[in-house]
Amino acid sequence: MSRLFSAYVMVDWSAAAAARTGKDSIWIGVIKRDIRFRPTFEAHNPPTRDAAMATLREVLADLRRRGERVLIGFDFPLGYPEGTAALLKVKPADWSGMWAFLAKDVVDKPTNVNNRFAVAAKMNRLMTDEAWPFWGAPANDAQRWLATTKPTVDRAGLPPEFRRTEKLTQGKGKSGAKSVWQVFGNGTVGSQAIVGIPRVKALADEMGDKARAWPFQTGWKTLTEADLAGVEAVFAEVYPALGDVRPEPGEIADRAQVRALCEHFLRLDEAGKLGLEFGPKGETTDAERGVVETEEGWILGV
């Protein structure tokens, strides 16, 4: 059975406001085949998001020259909970409207200085004119529309705290996936999504119809070679805690995570099982499928 992909790139993102390497920084893991067609792993630890984009573009350009299709995983949400786009009044009221909104409003400088807290506050103002649903900020970044701690609110009329896919991670890893609404604190993903989605959009825009964002542009279904004809890259959301991460002696945990994810998806693909991961693993309704495909997205492997 043929593989869907020839290469696997996994990205451990960071919303850090300063250049940083090592622990808790950006790590990019790449498995591609060497001149003898053996899968070979390499890791990159760029100090800034600009540098990370340069690395990703180099990797993509190399794979394109080789005529190889790549799976690219990012460890932050690519979609928001059901109803967010409508409450924010973006058009179209779906994932693409959210991506366009963030790409327009996020300022992310080459030094890593960014306005993620201001963007979260603006989104709160537009959605509720209160300090929710986004929450969490250093004291210096707190304001009327963004609190340092989680507010106690009646969530009636608000988008859910967790997407459908995140609810299914509870009990896996340490505590399950965090809510995209939390934008500050250990293990949070809200800030990573705010500064990360515009970067994914930029890569996807540059590749045009040669790239697909899963499940938004592929459908939430088992993927086959026919589904990916002419496609050079598939962008997906991943969750490192789902894998079996065993750092090698002296290996930084973040590096081990991207390595483990690359190896995991390679094994599935070589066994002819990776295509199944792109579809639901249980009974779903048309309504659920519609929400996943148009707004919330899904974590590959959940």
C-alpha positions as CSV (number, residue, x, y, z in Angstrom):
1,M,0.0,0.0,0.0
2,S,1.5,3.3,-1.0
3,R,2.1,6.1,1.5
4,L,0.2,9.4,1.4
5,F,3.2,11.4,2.3
6,S,7.0,11.4,1.6
7,A,7.9,13.7,4.4
8,Y,6.6,14.8,7.9
9,V,7.2,18.1,9.5
10,M,6.0,18.8,13.0
11,V,6.1,22.3,14.6
12,D,6.2,23.0,18.4
13,W,5.2,26.7,18.3
14,S,5.9,29.5,20.7
15,A,4.3,32.9,21.3
16,A,7.3,34.2,23.2
17,A,7.8,38.0,23.0
18,A,11.6,37.7,22.7
19,A,14.1,35.6,20.8
20,R,14.6,32.2,22.5
21,T,16.1,28.8,21.9
22,G,16.3,25.6,23.9
23,K,13.5,24.7,26.3
24,D,10.1,26.2,25.7
25,S,11.0,27.7,22.3
26,I,10.1,26.8,18.7
27,W,11.2,23.4,17.5
28,I,10.7,22.0,14.0
29,G,11.1,18.3,13.4
30,V,11.5,17.0,9.9
31,I,11.5,13.4,8.6
32,K,12.4,13.0,5.0
33,R,14.3,10.4,3.0
34,D,18.0,10.5,2.4
35,I,19.7,9.6,-0.9
36,R,19.2,6.0,-0.1
37,F,15.5,6.6,0.5
38,R,15.8,5.9,4.3
39,P,13.7,8.1,6.6
40,T,16.0,10.5,8.4
41,F,15.1,12.9,11.2
42,E,16.5,16.4,11.6
43,A,15.5,19.1,14.1
44,H,15.6,22.9,13.9
45,N,15.4,25.4,16.8
46,P,14.9,28.8,15.3
47,P,15.0,31.7,17.8
48,T,12.1,33.7,16.3
49,R,8.9,33.1,14.4
50,D,10.4,34.9,11.4
51,A,13.3,32.5,11.5
52,A,10.9,29.6,11.8
53,M,9.1,30.7,8.7
54,A,12.3,30.9,6.8
55,T,13.2,27.4,7.9
56,L,9.7,26.1,6.9
57,R,10.0,27.8,3.5
58,E,13.4,26.2,2.9
59,V,12.1,22.7,3.9
60,L,9.0,23.1,1.7
61,A,11.1,24.4,-1.3
62,D,13.5,21.4,-1.0
63,L,10.6,18.9,-0.9
64,R,8.9,20.6,-3.8
65,R,12.1,20.3,-5.9
66,R,12.1,16.6,-5.0
67,G,8.5,16.2,-5.9
68,E,7.5,15.0,-2.4
69,R,4.3,15.6,-0.5
70,V,4.5,16.7,3.1
71,L,2.3,16.5,6.2
72,I,2.9,19.6,8.3
73,G,1.5,19.6,11.9
74,F,1.2,22.6,14.2
75,D,0.7,22.2,17.9
76,F,-2.0,24.9,18.3
77,P,-5.6,25.2,17.3
78,L,-6.4,26.1,13.7
79,G,-10.0,26.8,14.5
80,Y,-12.1,28.3,17.3
81,P,-15.2,26.9,19.1
82,E,-18.5,26.9,17.4
83,G,-20.1,30.3,17.2
84,T,-17.0,32.3,17.6
85,A,-16.9,33.6,14.0
86,A,-20.6,34.6,14.1
87,L,-20.2,36.4,17.5
88,L,-17.1,38.2,16.2
89,K,-19.1,39.1,13.0
90,V,-16.3,38.1,10.7
91,K,-17.2,37.3,7.1
92,P,-17.3,34.7,6.0
93,A,-18.4,33.4,9.4
94,D,-16.1,30.4,9.3
95,W,-12.5,29.3,9.8
96,S,-11.3,31.4,6.8
97,G,-12.9,34.5,8.2
98,M,-11.1,33.9,11.5
99,W,-7.8,33.4,9.7
100,A,-8.3,36.6,7.8
101,F,-9.2,38.6,10.9
102,L,-6.1,37.4,12.7
103,A,-3.8,37.9,9.7
104,K,-5.1,41.5,9.5
105,D,-4.8,42.4,13.2
106,V,-1.8,40.6,14.5
107,V,1.5,42.5,14.5
108,D,4.5,40.1,15.0
109,K,7.9,41.7,14.6
110,P,11.1,40.0,13.6
111,T,12.3,40.3,17.2
112,N,9.2,38.3,18.4
113,V,7.6,41.4,20.0
114,N,3.9,41.0,19.2
115,N,0.5,42.4,20.1
116,R,-1.3,39.1,21.0
117,F,-2.8,40.5,24.2
118,A,-4.2,43.6,22.5
119,V,-5.7,41.3,19.8
120,A,-7.4,39.1,22.4
121,A,-8.7,42.2,24.1
122,K,-10.1,43.6,20.8
123,M,-11.8,40.3,20.1
124,N,-13.4,40.4,23.6
125,R,-14.6,43.9,23.0
126,L,-16.1,43.0,19.6
127,M,-17.7,39.8,20.9
128,T,-19.0,40.8,24.4
129,D,-17.7,44.2,25.3
130,E,-16.4,42.5,28.5
131,A,-13.2,40.8,29.6
132,W,-14.3,37.4,28.2
133,P,-14.2,34.9,26.6
134,F,-10.4,35.4,26.2
135,W,-8.6,35.6,29.5
136,G,-5.1,35.7,30.9
137,A,-2.4,38.4,30.6
138,P,0.6,39.8,32.5
139,A,-0.4,42.6,34.8
140,N,1.1,45.2,32.4
141,D,-1.1,43.9,29.6
142,A,-4.4,43.6,31.5
143,Q,-7.1,46.1,30.7
144,R,-10.9,46.5,30.7
145,W,-11.4,43.8,28.0
146,L,-8.7,41.4,29.2
147,A,-8.3,40.1,32.8
148,T,-5.2,38.5,34.4
149,T,-7.3,35.6,35.7
150,K,-10.2,33.6,34.5
151,P,-13.5,35.5,35.1
152,T,-16.5,33.8,36.5
153,V,-19.2,34.3,33.9
154,D,-22.5,32.8,32.7
155,R,-21.4,31.2,29.4
156,A,-25.0,31.3,28.0
157,G,-24.7,32.9,24.6
158,L,-20.9,32.4,24.5
159,P,-19.0,29.9,22.4
160,P,-18.1,26.7,24.3
161,E,-15.0,26.8,26.4
162,F,-13.6,23.8,24.5
163,R,-14.0,22.5,21.0
164,R,-15.3,19.1,20.4
165,T,-11.9,17.6,19.7
166,E,-10.4,19.2,22.9
167,K,-13.0,17.6,25.1
168,L,-11.9,14.2,23.8
169,T,-8.3,14.8,25.0
170,Q,-9.3,15.2,28.6
171,G,-7.6,12.5,30.7
172,K,-4.8,12.1,28.0
173,G,-1.5,13.7,28.7
174,K,-1.4,15.6,32.0
175,S,-4.7,17.4,31.9
176,G,-5.9,17.4,28.3
177,A,-5.8,20.2,25.8
178,K,-6.1,23.7,27.1
179,S,-8.9,26.1,26.1
180,V,-8.1,28.4,23.2
181,W,-9.6,31.2,25.3
182,Q,-6.7,31.2,27.8
183,V,-3.9,33.3,26.4
184,F,-1.4,33.4,29.3
185,G,0.0,30.8,31.7
186,N,1.8,27.5,31.6
187,G,0.8,25.1,28.8
188,T,-1.6,27.6,27.2
189,V,-2.3,27.6,23.5
190,G,-4.5,30.7,23.1
191,S,-1.5,33.0,22.3
192,Q,0.1,30.4,20.1
193,A,-3.1,30.3,18.0
194,I,-3.3,34.1,17.8
195,V,0.3,34.5,16.5
196,G,0.4,31.1,14.7
197,I,-2.6,31.1,12.5
198,P,-1.5,34.1,10.5
199,R,1.8,32.3,9.8
200,V,0.0,29.1,8.7
201,K,-2.2,31.3,6.5
202,A,0.8,32.9,4.9
203,L,2.3,29.5,4.0
204,A,-1.0,28.2,2.7
205,D,-1.5,31.4,0.6
206,E,2.0,31.1,-0.9
207,M,1.3,27.5,-2.0
208,G,-2.2,28.2,-3.3
209,D,-4.0,25.2,-4.6
210,K,-1.0,23.0,-3.9
211,A,-1.8,23.1,-0.2
212,R,-4.8,22.0,1.9
213,A,-5.7,22.9,5.4
214,W,-7.3,19.9,7.1
215,P,-10.2,19.3,7.7
216,F,-11.4,22.6,6.3
217,Q,-10.4,22.1,2.7
218,T,-10.2,18.3,2.6
219,G,-13.3,17.3,4.5
220,W,-13.3,15.4,7.8
221,K,-13.0,12.0,6.2
222,T,-10.5,9.2,5.4
223,L,-8.0,10.6,2.9
224,T,-6.8,8.6,-0.1
225,E,-4.2,9.3,-2.7
226,A,-7.0,10.4,-5.1
227,D,-8.1,13.0,-2.6
228,L,-4.5,14.5,-2.6
229,A,-3.8,14.4,-6.3
230,G,-1.8,17.5,-7.2
231,V,-1.4,18.5,-3.5
232,E,2.1,19.1,-2.2
233,A,1.3,19.9,1.5
234,V,-1.4,19.2,4.0
235,F,-1.6,21.5,7.1
236,A,-3.0,19.9,10.2
237,E,-3.3,20.5,14.0
238,V,-1.5,18.1,16.3
239,Y,-1.3,17.5,20.0
240,P,2.1,16.3,21.3
241,A,0.7,14.7,24.5
242,L,-1.1,12.1,22.4
243,G,2.1,10.5,21.3
244,D,4.6,8.3,23.2
245,V,7.3,10.8,23.9
246,R,10.6,9.3,25.3
247,P,13.4,11.8,25.3
248,E,16.8,10.3,24.4
249,P,19.7,11.0,26.9
250,G,20.3,14.8,27.0
251,E,17.5,15.5,24.5
252,I,15.3,18.5,25.2
253,A,11.6,17.5,25.7
254,D,10.4,19.9,23.0
255,R,12.8,18.3,20.5
256,A,11.6,14.8,21.6
257,Q,8.0,15.8,21.1
258,V,8.4,16.8,17.4
259,R,10.6,13.8,16.8
260,A,8.0,11.4,18.3
261,L,5.2,13.0,16.3
262,C,7.2,12.7,13.0
263,E,8.0,9.1,13.8
264,H,4.3,8.3,14.8
265,F,2.8,9.6,11.6
266,L,5.6,8.0,9.5
267,R,4.8,4.6,11.1
268,L,1.0,5.0,10.5
269,D,1.6,6.0,6.9
270,E,4.0,3.1,6.2
271,A,1.3,0.8,7.6
272,G,-1.3,2.3,5.3
273,K,-3.3,3.6,8.3
274,L,-2.6,7.3,8.2
275,G,-5.5,8.1,5.9
276,L,-7.9,6.9,8.5
277,E,-6.7,9.4,11.0
278,F,-8.1,12.3,8.9
279,G,-11.7,11.1,9.5
280,P,-13.9,10.6,12.6
281,K,-13.4,7.5,14.6
282,G,-17.0,7.1,15.7
283,E,-20.5,7.9,14.8
284,T,-21.0,11.6,13.9
285,T,-24.0,13.6,12.8
286,D,-24.1,15.8,9.8
287,A,-24.3,18.8,12.1
288,E,-21.2,17.8,14.0
289,R,-19.3,17.2,10.8
290,G,-20.4,20.6,9.5
291,V,-19.0,22.4,12.5
292,V,-15.7,20.5,12.4
293,E,-15.2,21.2,8.7
294,T,-16.3,24.8,8.7
295,E,-15.2,26.3,12.0
296,E,-13.7,24.2,14.8
297,G,-11.2,21.9,13.0
298,W,-9.8,18.8,14.7
299,I,-6.7,17.4,16.2
300,L,-5.1,14.8,14.0
301,G,-5.1,11.5,15.9
302,V,-8.0,12.3,18.3
